[in-house]
Amino acid sequence: MDTDPAVKAWRLSLSDGSFEWVDTPPPPIRPGGVLVRMEAASLPGHLRAFVSGQLPSYHAPRGTFTPGTHGVGVIEQVGTGVYGLSPGQRVLLTGYVTAAEHVPEPAEALLCMTARPAADALLNDWPEGTLAELAMVPAASAVPIPAALQAVPGARLAVLNRCLVPYGGLLRGRLAAGDTVVVNGADGGYGAAAVNVALAMGAARVVAAGHDQDALERLQMLSCVTTVQYTGDAGVDAQALRRAVWEDNASGAGGADCALDLADGADMPAATLAALGALGRGGRLVLMGGMDVPLPVDYAQLTAGRQEIIGSAMYPPAAPAGLMRLAACAHLDLERIDIACYPLADLPAAMDHAARPGAPLVTVTP
């Protein structure tokens, strides 16, 4: 009796700490799913910490599973209950899934990595991620790649995965063409992507703020981008941001229309408060990063300025298709974001590279 040949995959068990590159049977096709032959997978900077069990706050799948949230590949098979996707289609795998149920708070998960405890069933139903030759994923996480992007290599298309999170934040902040936006944490990977996405969405000016001068200088080369290096003093930095916003404003008044906070692991609120202080009347601050201390806000400033502080996580279901349209019509230049490529078998080295400060987007290919 013929059997399907084994495929290579990374298998992780957080309970015993094992993480191995093994031969495994192909994932079985299942209802509502698509089997994808992987071209490339992108790595988050914290993947090394995740597979080492150093992120106890992450609510990972039970048992042994294949990690990997994002990627690019070609559909080989579709399961029953899949109507709009078909074998041979090239797709972007987003990893982020919201259950299609008409309930107040449907389950949502970043597959093969984490979810809120209430989404345990969703997380454990789909434990086969993208760090393998074949991935069995829910159809909702597979987005067809448009014709204009078909010639782009998979490792370069994986840049879209890095851009999706800031794109979701800018959508949440209602960024409109002609707006001025401050990107806090622009010296990091997601922050640099946010600068490019904001320009693609039509921002008239982007003020890129952070601490790493070398990273900021690279962004300064982009048209319509001004950089600000933080001092750590919220008042001083807010004034520097406002001066950058006013650069093209002859009246020297007003502030930013939107600010996107992507600084992660902050142990003080100064940078976030500086971004808030740079907003003009009616401005919106979108929080997407991470901070380990309370954020003290000026109640009177918010009310008098009619400003908003908006929490945001990930992106809406329609975002991947919208972002690909920006790339397809060349508003979003995927070549502007640096990448480093490794063979999938060399994943440990790739994870180490991705974890370095200021690292490019690291991708792996089978």
N, C-alpha and C positions, 0 to 999 in steps of 0.2 A: 504494500500500500504506500503510495507516494505521500510524503510529508513536506510541508513548506520548509525551506532551508532556514537555519537559525540566522538571527540578525544580531548585530552588536549593540549593546546598550550599557549605560552606566546605571548601576543599581545601588540604592542607598537605603540603609536601615538606621534611623536615628536612635533606636533602642539599644543596639549593640555597637554602633559606630562604624559599621562596615560600609565601604564605598568602593565598588569594584566595576571594572570594565569586562563584561562577560558576554558569552554567547547565550541568547535567550530565544524562545519561540516567538514568532511574530505576534503582536497583540491581536487578539480575535476581534473581528468586526462586530459592532454592537449597535442596537437601535439608537438613532439620534447622533451617531458618530461618523467620523471620516478617518480613514487610514491614510496617513501622509508620509511619503518618502521625503526625508529631510534633505534640504540643500544647505541650510545654515541655521545656527541658533545663536542668539545674542545672550551675553552673560551680564547679570547685574553685579555691581562691585561687591556686594555682600554675599555672593554665592559661596565663597570659601568659608565664611563664618557660618552660613546656614548648614552646609554639609558637615561641618565640624561640630554641630550642636551648640554653637555659641550664641544662638538667637532664641532663648527660651520663650520670648514673647510670641514667637511665630507658632501658629497652630497648624503644624504640618500633618500630612497624611499618615495614617497608621501603617505599620508593617513595612515591608520592603517595596520600594517604588522607584520609578525613573524620574529624577528631577528635571527641571527645565521648563520655563514658562513660555518663552517666545521663540519665534523662528519663521523660516520661509521654506516651503516645500511644494510638492506636487501630489495631488490626491490620487491614490491608487484604488481605493474602494470606498463606497458610501454604504451606511447602514440603512435599515428601514426607517421611515419617518424623516428622511432627508430629501428635500424636494428641489432645492435651488442650486445644489452643488453636484458635481459629477466627476468621474475619473478623468484625469488629464488636466484638470484645472490647477493652475499655480495659485497658491494662497499664502497670505500672511497669517501667521498664528499669533494671536494676541495674548493668550493665557488668562485673560480676565473675563470671567463669565458671570452674568446675572441671570438667575432662573427666570424663565418666561412664564411667570405666574401672576395673576391679578390679585395680589395681596399687598397690604401696606408696605411691607419691607421684605421683598423677595431675597432669597439667599444669593450671596455673591461670594466669589472666591478668586484668588490668584492661584490657578491650578498648579498642583505639585509643589506648592510652597506654603501658602497660609490662607486662612479665612477666620472669620469670627466663629466662636464655638457653635452658634446657631446654624452655621452652614457646614457642619461636619459631614453630613450625608453627601452634599455636592462635592466636597473636597475628596472624600474617599471613594466616590463613584468613578472618578476619572484620575487614576493615579499614574498614568503613563505619559511622561513629559517628553520634551523635545531633545533631550541629550541622548539620542539614539538614532539608529538608521531609519527606523519606522516609528511613528507616533500615532497613537489612537486618541483622538481628541473630540470633544463635542463640536458639532457643526457650528454652534454659535460662536466659537472662537476662531473659525477659519473664514477669512475675508478674501474674496477673489481679487487678484492683482490686475489692474486695468491694462489694456493693450499697450498703452504708451510706456509702460514700465517693464514689459516682458523681456526686453533685452538687457535689463540691469541685473548683474550677478546677485545671487542670493545673499552673499555676505554684505554687499552694499545696501540691498533692500532692507536688511536687518536694522539699519539706521532708523527706519520708521518706528521700530519698537522703542528706541530711546526717545523719540520725539513725541510719542503718544501721551505720556504723562503730562508734560508741560502743555501740550495742545489741549488736553482736558481741562487743565487749570485756567488757561486763557479763555476757553469757551465759557467756563463757569464765571469768570470775571467780566464777561460780555465785552471782550476786546473788539473794537470796531476799527475799520479802515480810517486812518488819520489820527488815531489815538497815540498818546505817548505812554509808554509802559516802562516801569522799573523792574528789573529782574534781580532779585536778591539771591546770592549764591551762584552768580553767573560764572564763577571760576570753577564750578564743578561740572560733571558730565551732563546732568539733566539741565543745569542752568545754562550751559553753552547751547544745548539744543533748544532751550526756550527762547534764546535770543534769535536764533534762525527761524523758529516757528513764528514768533511775533512779527518778524519782517515779512514772512510769507503771507501772514494774515492781513498785511497792509498797515502795520504800525508806522506812523510818520517818524518816530524817534524811539529808540530803545536805549535806556540807561542801564548798562551792565555793571553791577556792583558786586564786590567781593573782596577777599584779602590777598589772593595770589596775583601779584603784579604781572608775572609772565603770562598766565592764562588770560588776564584782562587785556594785555597788549595784543594777543592774537585776535581777540574780538574787536579791538579798536580798528582793525583793518577793514571791517565791514562797513559799507555805506550806511549812514543814518544811525550809527551806534556811537555812543559816548560812554566812557568807562569812569568809574569812581572806585578808588581803593579805600576801604574802610579804615578808620583810625581806632574804632572801638568805643568812641564817644557818640551816643545816639544823637545828641543835639548837633554836634559838629557834622556828623555824617548826613543827617537829614538836610542840613543847609547845603552841603556839597551836592546832594542829589537834586535838590531844587534848583541850584545854579545850573546843573547839567540839563535839567528839563527846560529851563528858561533860555537856553543858548540861542534858540531860534525865535524867541518871543521878545519883540522890541519893547514891550511894556514892562518886561521884567516881573511879571506877576503870574499867579496861577501855579498849578502843580500838575503832577502826573494824573492821567485818567485811570490808570490801573497799575497795581504792583503785584508781582508774583513772587512769593517767598518759597524758595526751594532749598534753603540752607538746612542741612541735615545734621543732627547730633549737636546742635548748639547748646552751650552751657550758660549762655547769657542772652538776654532779649535785645541787646543794643541794635543789632543789624535789622531785626524785624521792626523795631520801633522807628528806626531811621527810615525804612521804606514806608511805614505808615505816615510819618511826618512829611514825606515828600508828596503825598497825595493832594490834589486840588479839591475844590468843592465838588461833591458827588463822586469822589474817587473810590475805587474798590481795591481792597487788599485781599488777595487769595492766599490762604495758608495751605501749603502742600509738603513742607519739609518736616523737620522734627526738632523739638526743643524740650529739654529736660527741666526747665524752670517755668514758673508762671509768666504770663504775658501781661504786664500792667499797662492798661490803656487809659487815656485821658477821656473821660466821659464827655466833658464839655467840647473837646475837639471833635469827637465823632458826631455829636448832635449839631453843633454849629456848622460843621463842614458837610453835613448830610452824607457822611462817609459810611462805608460798609466794610466789615471784616467777614470774609466768607471762607468756611472750611471746605476743602475739596479733596477727594481721594480718587485716584485713577481717572476714568473718562467715561462718557456716555457710550452706549452701544453703537451709535452711528459714527463715532469719532474716527475709527480706523479708515473707513471708506472716505470720509471727508479729508483726512490727512493725505491719503493717497491721491486724491484729486489735486491737492496743492502741489504734490510732487509731479504728477502727470503733466500739469500745465506749466511746469518749471518755475513756479513761484517759490517752492521749497527745493533748494539745491542740496541733494543728498551728498554731494562730494565735499561740502564744506565741513562735514563732521568726520574727524579722523577715526579710522578703525585699525584694529590689529587682528590678524586671522591666524588661527591655529587649527591643526587637525583635531577632530573630536577625540581621538585616542590620547592626545596630549592635554586633556582637560585640566589636570592638576596645575600644569604650568600656566594655562590660560586663566584659571581662576586667580592664581597669584598675581598675574599681570593686571587683571581687572581690579584687584583690590588696592593697587598702588594709588596714592594721591595724584590727581591729574591724569589718570590713565585714559587712553582713548576708549571707544566702544570696542570691546573684545568679542569676537565671534569665533565659532568653531564650525567646521565643515566635515561631514563624514568622508 
